[in-house]
Amino acid sequence: MFGGKDMSKMMKQMGVDMEELNAEKVEITLSGGKKVVFNSPQISKVKAQGQEIFQLQGKYTEETAIPEEDIEIVMEKTDASKEEARKALESEGDVAGAVMKLQGL
């Protein structure tokens, strides 16, 4: 069985370089308005044959991604705080619904 140093040496000889990266949080925006958030993830960057490959591990949560411009529009139309506008958008799903909810309509 190979130890960690032996494995690293073999990988380097094969032209593969692996590096551990430190991160507090990683957010990935997926199509369809979903966002995946990793808190305290383990990230490895592998360089091989001119390519860089990132491996991401850890517990994550899925969230709905809300565009910043939508939050700003709701804030402008209702004088709501950023947090109030975000919550209204999360519950209503669109700008018009969020504005109507905050205006009590």
Number of C-alpha atoms within 10 A of each C-alpha: 5 8 8 9 9 11 12 15 14 14 14 14 10 11 13 17 17 17 11 12 12 11 12 9 12 15 14 12 14 12 8 8 11 14 17 15 18 20 14 15 18 18 17 16 15 15 16 15 9 8 8 12 12 13 10 14 11 11 11 15 10 14 14 15 16 16 11 10 10 17 22 17 16 26 20 13 16 16 15 18 14 14 11 17 25 21 14 22 24 16 11 15 13 14 20 14 16 28 23 15 16 18 12 7 8
